C-alpha cells in the first residue's frame, strides 16, 4: 500500500460495529428499553439473539479494551450468575414465544473463567424458553490459558457448536509483555477434542502489539493455518488509553508504527489467501464453503457487536449482564457497569439500564447504508431502497452523501461508484471505515475520539 494513502487516510474514525457508535449513547431509562423490547416483537427480523456478558478475568491483559474485571470471590460469581437468570425472568416473558433463537453468544471478560456448570444452566434456561432455528449458532469465547482437558470436555456438553479461542499470538514473549497466559494444553489437542465433538472453531489473533514484527506475526499465522480453524480473525490492536489506562503500559515496550502494522496484516492476509481462506469484512477469514463466504458473495452479510452473521442468523440482540448492549430495531440499551449494583437491582426484580440510544427513522436508514458498506464493501442503492421501501434519494438524504468527497475517494483509488452503486476497491478495503464515516451525519461535528484504521 502506498505510503501517501496511509498518511492521508490513517485518521481516527469509528469502527462501526454499531450505528450510531456506542460513544453516542446517552442516559436511558428502563421504561424506554421495555418499550423497545415490546416493539421488537413486531420488527421485520423476528429471530432472537442473546448475548451474555461474563465480566470476570483471572488476569487482565494490558491490551484489552473490553469491559473486564478481576476475578471475584466464588460467592460473588454465583450471585452474578443468579442475577443473569433473574434478568432473563424479566425479559423473556415479554418476547413472543413463537420467535426462534438464532444465536447465543457468551463474551467478556473471559466467560470460561467461571464454573462451566453455571454456564450450562444459563444455556438451558434460554434454550428451554424458545424454539430454535435450524443450525442456530451457540458460541462462547474461550481463554485457553486456564482450561484443562476436563474443562474442554465439559464445555462441549453445554450445547455450544462454535468455540472462539483467544490465542492472540503464539509468541510467548509477546504474550508475557501483554500479560496474557499461553494455552494450558497444546492447541493441536484442543482442536482434536473439539473436532471430535463436531464443533466449529474460530481462532482469534491480535496484531500491532509490542515485540511483534511482520516476520514474527507471519509465523503465528502459519501456526494457525496448520491447525486449520474454520474461521480466523486477525484483529488490529486499538490503542485507546483514554478508554483503558492499562494500555499505557504497552507504550513503554514500544508499539509498531502504522506502516509496520499494516504490513503485518497484509502479510497475514496473503498467507491465509494462499491457504484457501477468503476475506470477510475488515479482519475475518473463512473457508470458501463457509456460510459467511456465501453470504459475502451474495452481498447478504451482516454484523452485530458479536461479529459477522448471515441473513439466516440475523436477529435482534437482547443483552444480559453488566455492560451488555441490546441491539433492537428502534434502540440500543446498555446495562450498568457496576457489578454489585447489577446484582442488587436484579435481586429487587428491576432492570438496570444505564444508557442507550433511540434511533430516529432517518438514523435507522443510515444504519442500513453503513452496515451494507462495512459488511459487504458495497452499497447497491437501488436494491437497498427496494428492501427498505424508500426511494434512493431518501436513502442518500438520510446520510451525509457528498459527491465531492466520493469523487476524492475515487480519485485516490479507494472506491468505484455511480449514482446507483458504490464499492470499495482492493486497495481501498483497508479504509472502508473512512468511506463509511463520510456518509455519517454525526461525524460532521463529532466531539468523540476514535482509533485509527491502521
PyMOL commands that set and color helices and strands:
alter all, ss='L'
color gray80, all
select helices_A, chain A and resi 3-9+22-24+30-40+74-94+111-113+116-127+144-146+149-156+172-177+187-196+214-227+245-253+258-274+291-297+339-347+361-376+381-388+392-398+403-411+428-438+441-445
alter helices_A, ss='H'
color red, helices_A
select strands_A, chain A and resi 26-27+48-54+56-57+69-70+101-108+132-142+162-168+200-207+231-236+277-280+284-287+302-304+307-309+316-320+325-327+331-335+353-358+378-380+415-417+421-424
alter strands_A, ss='S'
color yellow, strands_A
deselect
rebuild
show_as cartoon
